[in-house]
Amino acid sequence: MIELINTSKNFDSFKVLDSINLTIPKGVTFGLLGSNGAGKSTILRLLCGIYKADGGSVTIDGESIFNNPKVKEKVFFINDETIQFANFTLKELKNFYKGFYPNFSEELFEKLRKTINLPLDKKTNAFSKGMKRQAIVIIALACQTEYLLLDEAFDGLDPTMRIIVKRMLVDAMLDRELTTIISSHNLKEINEVCDSVALLHQGKIVFNRDLDSVKSNIHKVQVVFPQINENLPQSYTEKEFPNLDILHFEQNQSVYHIIIRGNEEEIREKFKSKKPLVLDIIPLSLEEIFIYEMEVLGYDFKGIDN
């Protein structure tokens, strides 16, 4: 498994990770969520041994990864850049990585390459961004590591290639219990692929749970209360619901829209005393959950184009 225990990382005086604790069991697909600068990419670079932690520990299967070639053979990292080794052909790039990964499979590489029809003898600096991403993904899978780290894994891929690459990843996960950690701004893809997620903010972990638990623990409530008279609807404020963990509260005429953390049955029970005329509890998408959780932490989404 992967373990980060009281792990900190600083760049000069800026603390990127602040004593975080994170355990990722083998065989899962794990998503890292968070705004820019939250520490997602730093975690991935610690896990592949590019960075050394300034405090705490980073271990894979109980061993430190930094400066440890045998442990690094278990890990492949696909970062969010596509400019490395630009003068290599795909064949040269494949042979370069093959020298570091003893379990490299030529058969699997060729099978995956033919699936997406990438040229072997063309320099990668002539590839599109999407082709570069495809090239490194098939090399990563052919290396047959136990752990695969992906930073913005599907960036630059057209919709068809996204489906193909995701299918390749899922096949590898099922065939050999590949542990995959994905950092992405595309929450739809995190939702489709990942078993568990962690939300980071300002170098700390806000939550770390399996995805089903995340989605079942936060709800959008639409509620209408009885009117005082024909012209004046009953009016409440957030303070009148002290027993509810409210993330967002607004009123639109007679309808209240409230985002609440907690169990659905408990939420219904706590509204009973107000005798609502209408009480609808609606599931939220992962993107909506992310937005509301970040708003609570002070991240302002107003004025940002979707």
Salt bridges, closest charged atoms under 4 A:
ASP18 OD2 - LYS204 NZ 2.93
ASP54 OD2 - LYS9 NZ 3.77
ASP61 OD2 - LYS26 NZ 3.55
ASP61 OD2 - LYS74 NZ 2.82
GLU73 OE1 - LYS70 NZ 3.41
ASP80 OD1 - ARG45 NH2 3.80
GLU106 OE2 - LYS94 NZ 3.08
GLU106 OE2 - LYS98 NZ 2.75
GLU110 OE2 - ARG113 NH2 2.53
GLU146 OE1 - LYS26 NZ 2.74
ASP151 OD2 - ARG45 NH1 3.45
GLU152 OE2 - HIS185 ND1 2.76
ASP155 OD2 - LYS129 NZ 2.86
GLU189 OE2 - ARG162 NH1 2.58
GLU189 OE2 - LYS166 NZ 3.95
GLU192 OE1 - LYS166 NZ 2.59
GLU192 OE2 - LYS188 NZ 2.75
ASP245 OD2 - ARG261 NH1 2.93
GLU250 OE1 - HIS248 NE2 2.65
GLU264 OE2 - ARG268 NH2 3.25
GLU269 OE1 - LYS272 NZ 3.45
GLU288 OE2 - LYS220 NZ 3.53
GLU293 OE1 - ARG261 NH2 2.73
GLU295 OE1 - HIS248 ND1 3.87
